[in-house]
Amino acid sequence: MATSEQVCVKSEKRNPRVLVVDDQELRRFIADAESASEFELVRINVEELLARALNDHFDLIITSPSTPAVADIALLECLQKQKGTGVKVIIVASAATPEEVIAALRAHAFGLFTVPFDYGNFVSLVEAAVSVPLWSDGIEVVSAKSDWIGLRLRCSLITANRLLQYGHELKVDLPEELRDTILLSFRELLLNAMEYGGRFNPLLKVDVGYLRTESMILYYVRDPGSGFDTTHVIARGKAASDDPLACIASRIEQGLRPGGFGIHLASQMLDSLVYNQYGNEVVLIKNLR
């Protein structure tokens, strides 16, 4: 369960401390975490959560699906009032409405998962949370309704992955395959914006918008860069998709993340992909009718 970012944390005097409710849905994670010994895991009953979280220091708190999402959000807000905004909480709930997902985003929860959840994604987000010793959220909510969301994001891979998990949990009323296709397209364009426009510099910000109507879904992404030739990048993306292994090898040599197919994939999967004059703003549209 180690990441390169965790190596720095482990070199400190103590391992990160994680508070987790001993729940059936989290037994696999608890067993794996205890055997890995990468952080100090403290297991408690759900009744002990608030008192223990308030009276002790933890690098991450993981809630229980036995409590409703709204209660976990209230817990997070209480901890922030008492201990400051640096509290990291991953909410695990049995279910969450779109309004509750947005409320968790506004409350700066590190992540939100509803059961059943993808175990690999959950472990990755836990690892990301404990790898950041000093944390500022990185997601500014400009506007948030279930059908219209506006955000400003730090150019950070951790921030991108957190947002994408939130997007998955919105669970809009679409067939699962279509929803996954739209999220995959958005993911690739968001990472392109952070990588090429923001150079993954967390001091820079990417603006993101989401709009849902009965007839379409629209995403908007604006990166902080000066733009680029979109024709050239789309052609490069197509070449990468034709020979993905060669593309991956080339990107590793350049010190880049695996990928490079984003714009080409999005142009194939969605109905409209429109850039502005400079190539640093893009609108993605998926028609639903």
C-alpha positions in Angstrom: 0.0 0.0 0.0 3.0 2.3 -0.2 3.3 5.4 -2.5 6.3 7.5 -3.3 4.8 10.3 -1.3 4.5 8.2 1.8 8.2 7.5 1.9 8.7 11.1 3.1 6.1 10.7 5.8 7.6 7.5 7.0 11.0 9.1 7.5 9.5 11.4 10.2 9.6 10.4 13.9 6.2 8.8 13.9 3.9 7.0 11.6 0.6 8.7 10.6 -2.3 7.9 12.9 -5.6 6.8 11.4 -8.8 6.5 13.4 -11.3 4.0 11.9 -14.6 2.7 13.1 -14.5 -1.1 13.3 -17.3 -1.8 10.8 -18.0 -4.9 8.7 -17.6 -3.0 5.5 -14.1 -1.9 6.5 -12.8 -5.2 7.8 -10.7 -5.9 4.7 -9.1 -2.5 4.9 -8.4 -2.9 8.6 -6.8 -6.3 8.1 -4.6 -5.1 5.3 -3.6 -1.9 7.1 -2.7 -3.7 10.3 -0.5 -6.2 8.4 1.2 -3.5 6.3 2.2 -1.3 9.4 2.5 1.8 7.3 0.5 3.8 9.7 -0.8 3.4 13.3 -4.4 2.2 13.0 -6.7 2.9 15.9 -10.0 0.9 15.8 -13.0 2.1 17.8 -16.7 1.6 18.1 -19.0 4.1 16.4 -20.2 5.4 19.8 -16.6 6.5 20.6 -15.9 8.4 17.4 -16.7 11.9 18.3 -15.0 11.9 21.7 -11.9 10.2 20.5 -11.7 12.5 17.4 -12.0 15.6 19.5 -9.6 14.6 22.3 -6.8 13.0 20.4 -4.7 13.8 17.3 -5.2 11.7 14.1 -3.8 12.3 10.6 -7.0 10.8 9.1 -10.4 9.9 10.4 -12.6 7.3 8.6 -16.3 7.2 9.5 -18.7 4.3 9.5 -21.4 3.3 7.0 -23.6 2.6 10.0 -24.1 6.4 10.4 -25.8 8.6 7.8 -23.7 10.9 5.6 -25.4 13.9 7.1 -24.2 12.9 10.6 -20.6 12.4 9.3 -20.7 15.9 7.7 -21.9 17.3 11.0 -19.0 15.5 12.8 -16.5 17.0 10.4 -17.9 20.5 10.8 -17.7 20.1 14.6 -14.1 18.9 14.4 -13.2 21.9 12.2 -14.7 24.3 14.7 -12.8 22.8 17.6 -9.5 21.8 15.9 -9.2 23.9 12.7 -9.6 23.3 9.0 -6.7 20.9 8.7 -8.8 17.9 9.8 -8.8 15.1 7.2 -12.0 12.9 7.2 -13.0 10.3 4.7 -16.7 9.7 4.9 -18.0 6.1 4.4 -21.8 6.0 4.1 -24.4 3.4 3.2 -25.9 6.0 0.8 -25.6 9.6 -0.1 -27.9 11.9 -2.1 -26.4 14.4 -4.6 -27.2 17.1 -2.0 -25.2 15.2 0.6 -22.3 14.7 -1.7 -22.2 18.4 -2.4 -22.5 19.2 1.3 -19.4 16.9 2.0 -17.5 18.8 -0.7 -18.4 22.1 0.8 -17.4 20.8 4.3 -14.0 19.9 2.8 -14.2 16.1 3.5 -11.1 14.5 2.0 -13.3 12.0 0.2 -16.7 10.2 0.3 -17.5 6.6 -0.5 -20.8 4.8 -0.4 -21.0 1.0 -0.1 -20.2 -1.0 -2.0 -17.2 0.9 -3.1 -14.1 0.2 -5.3 -11.5 -1.1 -2.8 -8.5 0.0 -4.8 -9.8 3.6 -5.1 -10.5 3.6 -1.4 -7.0 2.5 -0.5 -5.5 4.9 -2.9 -7.3 7.8 -1.3 -6.4 6.7 2.2 -2.7 6.6 1.1 -3.0 10.0 -0.4 -4.6 11.4 2.8 -1.8 10.1 5.1 0.9 11.2 2.7 0.1 14.9 3.1 1.4 16.0 6.5 0.2 19.6 6.1 -3.1 19.9 4.3 -5.1 22.7 2.8 -8.2 21.4 0.9 -7.4 22.4 -2.6 -11.0 22.4 -3.7 -12.8 25.8 -3.6 -16.6 25.6 -4.1 -17.6 28.6 -6.1 -21.2 27.4 -6.7 -22.8 24.1 -6.0 -26.3 22.7 -6.8 -27.0 19.2 -8.0 -27.4 20.5 -11.5 -24.8 23.3 -11.6 -21.4 23.0 -9.9 -18.5 25.5 -10.1 -15.1 24.7 -8.5 -11.6 26.1 -8.4 -8.9 23.4 -8.0 -5.3 23.3 -7.1 -3.1 21.7 -9.8 -2.5 18.6 -7.9 -3.0 14.9 -8.8 -4.3 14.2 -5.3 -6.9 17.0 -5.7 -7.9 15.6 -9.1 -8.4 12.1 -7.7 -10.4 13.4 -4.8 -12.7 15.4 -7.1 -13.2 12.4 -9.4 -14.3 10.2 -6.5 -16.9 12.9 -5.6 -18.0 12.8 -9.3 -18.5 9.1 -9.1 -20.6 9.4 -5.9 -22.9 11.9 -7.5 -24.5 8.9 -9.1 -26.6 10.9 -11.6 -29.6 9.1 -13.2 -27.7 7.7 -16.2 -26.8 4.2 -17.2 -23.5 3.1 -15.4 -21.6 2.7 -18.7 -22.6 6.1 -20.0 -21.7 7.7 -16.6 -18.3 6.1 -16.5 -17.6 7.2 -20.1 -18.4 10.8 -19.3 -16.3 10.7 -16.1 -13.4 9.1 -18.0 -13.5 11.9 -20.6 -13.6 14.6 -17.9 -10.8 12.9 -16.0 -8.5 13.0 -18.9 -9.2 16.6 -19.8 -8.8 17.7 -16.1 -5.5 16.0 -15.8 -4.3 17.5 -19.1 -5.3 20.9 -17.8 -3.4 20.4 -14.6 -0.3 18.8 -16.3 0.2 21.0 -19.3 -1.6 24.2 -18.2 -0.6 24.1 -14.5 2.5 21.9 -14.6 1.1 20.2 -11.4 2.0 23.4 -9.5 -0.3 23.4 -6.5 0.0 27.2 -6.3 -1.9 27.4 -9.7 -5.6 26.8 -10.1 -7.9 25.1 -12.6 -11.5 26.3 -13.0 -14.1 23.5 -13.5 -17.8 23.7 -14.2 -20.6 21.1 -14.5 -24.1 21.7 -15.8 -26.9 19.2 -16.1 -30.2 19.6 -18.0 -32.7 17.1 -19.2 -31.1 17.0 -22.6 -27.4 17.3 -21.9 -24.4 17.2 -19.6 -21.8 19.9 -20.0 -18.3 20.2 -18.4 -16.1 23.3 -18.5 -12.4 23.3 -17.8 -10.1 26.4 -17.8 -6.4 25.9 -17.0 -3.9 28.6 -15.9 -1.6 28.2 -18.8 -1.2 30.4 -21.9 -2.8 27.7 -24.1 -1.6 25.4 -26.9 -2.3 24.3 -30.4 -5.3 22.0 -29.9 -5.1 20.5 -33.5 -1.5 19.3 -32.8 -2.5 17.9 -29.4 -5.5 16.0 -30.7 -3.3 14.5 -33.5 -0.7 13.5 -30.9 -3.4 11.9 -28.8 -4.6 9.9 -31.8 -1.1 8.7 -32.5 -0.8 7.7 -28.8 -4.0 5.7 -28.9 -2.7 3.9 -32.0 0.5 2.8 -30.2 -0.2 3.0 -26.5 2.8 1.1 -25.3 5.2 3.3 -27.2 3.4 6.4 -25.8 3.6 5.1 -22.2 7.3 4.4 -22.6 8.0 7.8 -24.1 6.1 9.6 -21.3 7.9 7.7 -18.6 11.2 8.8 -20.2 10.0 12.4 -20.0 9.0 12.0 -16.4 5.3 12.4 -17.2 2.3 10.5 -15.8 0.9 7.5 -17.8 -1.7 8.8 -20.2 -1.6 11.1 -23.2 -4.8 9.9 -24.8 -7.1 12.4 -23.1 -8.2 14.8 -25.8 -8.5 12.1 -28.4 -10.6 9.8 -26.1 -12.9 12.7 -25.1 -13.4 13.7 -28.8 -14.4 10.1 -29.6 -16.7 9.6 -26.6 -18.5 12.9 -26.3 -20.8 14.7 -28.8 -19.0 18.1 -28.7 -15.5 19.1 -27.6 -14.9 22.8 -28.2 -11.8 24.8 -27.3 -11.4 28.6 -27.1 -9.1 30.6 -29.3 -6.0 30.0 -27.1 -6.6 26.3 -26.2 -6.7 26.9 -22.4 -10.5 26.6 -22.1 -12.7 23.7 -23.2 -16.3 22.8 -23.1 -17.4 19.1 -23.3 -21.0 18.2 -24.1 -22.8 14.9 -24.0 -26.3 14.9 -25.4 -28.8 12.7 -23.5 -31.5 12.6 -26.1 
